[in-house]
Amino acid sequence: MGMFVIAGGNGGIGLQVGRDLLARGHNVLLLGRNRKKGAEALASLGDAHDRAEFLSVDLSTHAGVRTAAELISSRLDQIDGLLHSAAVFETGNVRTEDDIPLFAALSFYSRYHLTQLLMPKLLKAPHPRVMMFIAGLPSTPTIDPAPFPYFRDFSFFKHVIPLNGACLYLADHLMKQHPQLFAGCATPGFVRTGIFDTAPWYLRAYVALTAPFRAIKVETAASNVVQALLGAEGKSARMWTKPGDYKAGYDVVADPVVEQRIMQAARTITGA
């Protein structure tokens, strides 16, 4: 059975992915900051908890990512799949100790960084896969690489698409660099989880009012990623656009020049 690492696995959709993988007989390593939530997550897994482990790590800083990678590498000989579901709904220009916006740190840079550091473990698997949850993008976006890497004038509503789109470019980059690896992204859709707790009041109000009509089940939100982690293959990175419909999506087509600039920006500030 496979070993899967889930960043942001102590709650919400990440935990549901872990639960589904355990139900299929696999092993999971859940990552998250909150130790209490991690303990509660393990307890919620019932008899399957003996095939799960939780690590309390901070993926919002480069040092935290390096520590996480060291802890993971000391525990695992091989990683069959890596899921990035850690995220934060921070609309302000709150900056980390690395002088990058918190939203950018979790939605893109930590994903690039942790994947690079765990690549030796991933490449030991016969069919390694890397998946990322991102916003629903109808096609591969055109990205202006100029704000990378620091996003000095960060604005959530201005930069949410470029940063989510950068994950598509990352998936494409990973597959070009490592032909044996599959990488892709998926939208979870609208799911009522704790991510909205840090959103501005007007967005929390919007979520509260519309959730009864728009929200989907967490099981549906997780389903495409579970299938992808267990069986996705192909020569192109892929984006899944409709939760619960594994056939809905598109192959990623990224501008190679822009992709190279974004990856170089990520390498420059993470050192990976």
N, C-alpha and C positions, 0 to 999 in steps of 0.2 A: 504494500500500500504506500501511497505517496505522502510526502511531507510538504505542508503548505504554510507559508508565513503570511500573516494578515496584519498589515499596519492599520490601526484604527479598528482592531478586532474585539474591543471590550464592550461594544454596544452597537445598537442600530443595525445597519445593513452589513457591516463587516462581521459582526457576530453571527448574523444569520447565514452568511456565506460559510463561516466556520462550522456552524451547526449542520448545514447541508453536506459539507465535505465529511464530517464525522459520521453522518448517517450512511454514507457510502463506504465507510470503513477506513478512511484516511486519518492522518494525524495533522494537528494544527498547532502552530505557535502564534498566539495572539499578542499584539503589541498595543500599548496604550499608556497614557500618563497616570491615570487615576488607579491607585492600587485597590481601593475599595470596589470600584466598578469592575476591575479585573477579577477580584475574588468572587464577586456576585456573578460575573459572566461564567466562570468555571463551574460554580455551583449550579447554574441553570442548565448545564449540559447533561445532567443526570449520570447514567452509567457510562457515558462516553467521555467523561471528564478525565479519565486516566490516559486518554490519547491526546490530551490538550495541555498546553502550558501557557502561562501568561507572563510577560515581561513588562515591567514598568519602565518606560523609556520616554524621552522627550525628543521628538523628531522635528521640532521647530528651529533647532540650531544645528550648525555643522558639527559642533562637538558632541551634541546629543546623538546625531545620526552615527557618528563614528563609534560612540560607546555602544549604541544599539547593535551595530554590525559586529563589533567584537564579541558581545554577549551571544548573539545568534550563532556566529561562526564557531564559538567554543562549545556550543551544544549540538550543532547539526553537521553531519558529514556531507549531506546532499539536500538541496531544496528543489522540489519538483515544480512549485509554483509560488509566485509572490504577488500578493494583491495590495495595491495602495488604495485604501479607503479613508485614511486619516484626512480630515479637513476641518476648516473653521469658517464660520460665516462672519468674518470680520470686515466690515465695510470701510473702516477708517484706516488712516495711514499709521497704524501701530507697527513699530519696527522692532525687530529682534536684536539680539546682541551682535549679530552679524551685519546689522544695518540694512536689512531688507524687510519689506512688508511681511507681516505675519501671514497674511493670506497667500502671498507668493511663496513663502517658505514651505508651507504645508501642501499647497496645491500643485507645486511643480518642483522646486529645488530639492526638497527632501526625497522626492520620488526618484529624481535623477541620481542623487547622491547614494541613497541606500541601495538602489539597483546596481550601481557600479561596484560598490563595496562587496555586495553579495554575489557578484557575477561568478567568481570561481566555484562557489557552492552550487549555483544554478547550472553551470555547464557540466557538472558531474551527472546531472539527470539525463536520461535518454531523450526526453522531450520537454525541456523546460519552458515555462510560460510565465509571462509578466502581464498583469492586467491592472488597469487604473479606472476608478470611477471619476467621471467628469460630468460637466453640464451637458445638456442635450444640444449638440451642434449638428445642423442638417448636412453639413459638408465640411471638408477640411478648410479652415479659414485662412485667408491671407493675413499674415502677421507682419507688423512693422517691428523689426528687431531692435530699433533704437533705444527703447526704454530698458532693455535687458542690460546688465543683470540687476541693477539696484532699484529701478522704478522710483526715482526721486520724487516725482509728482504723482505718486500712486493715487488712483481713484478706482474704487471697486467697479463702478458701472462702466468705466472706460477700459479697464484692464482685465476684467473677468474673462472675456472671450480670448484675448491673446494668451493668458496664462493657462486656460483650459486647452486651448488649441496647441500650446507648446507640448502638452502631454501626447497629442497625436503625433507631433513631430518627433518626440522622444521614442514613441513606439516604432515609428518608421526607422529611426536611427539605430535602435537596438537590433532590429532584424537585419539591417544592412551590415552591422558590425559582427553579428553572431548568427550565421545562417541556420544553425540548429535550433535557435530559440524563436518562439512565437511571442509577439507582443500586441496588445490592443487596448482599447478603451470601451467603456459602456456608460450610458446614462442610467442612473437608478430611477429616474422619474421623480415624481413628487411624493415623498414619503415623510410622514410626520415623525421626525426623530429629534434628538437633543441638539442637533446642529443649529437649529433655529433659536436656541436659547440666548445666543449672543448677538442675534440680529437686532437692528434698530426697532424701536417700538412699532413703527408703522408697518414694517415687514412681518413682525410677530402677529400683529392684528390681522393682516392680510391672510397669513397662514391659518390663523384660528377661524376666520370666516369662511375660507374656501376649502379647508381640509375635508369637511364632510362630503364635498362634491368632487374633489380632484384627487385626493390621496389614494394611493394604491397600497396593497399589502406589502410588507417587508419581504415576504417570500417571493413575490413577483419581482420586486426590485433586485433581488439577489440572483435570480434564476439564470440570466444570460451569462453572468460572470462565472457561476459555478460550472455551467456547461463549457465555457471557454477554457477555464483552468484545467478541466479534465480532458478536453478533446480538440481544442482549436488547432487548426493547422493551415498552412498556406504560405505563399511567397510574399504576401503583402500584409502589413499591419491592418487591423480592421477596427471599425467603430460600430458598436451596436446601439441603435437609436430608439428602440421600442422595448421597454421592459416586458419580459414574458414572451417575446417573439424573437427567437434566435435567428430567424432568417432576415429580419429587418436590419439594414445597416449598409455600410459602404466600405470599400477599400480606401485606405489613407493615401492621398496623393499630395506630398509635401514639396514645396519649393526647395531644391537642394542647397541653394546658396543661403537662403534664410535659415534652413535647418542647421547648416554648419555654423552660422553665426550664433544661433541660440545655444547649441551644444557647447560652443567655445565659451560663451558667457557662463554657462553652468559649470564648466570645468575650471574656469578662472576663479570663481568665488568659493567653490567647494574643494578644489584641489584633487578631485577624483576623475 
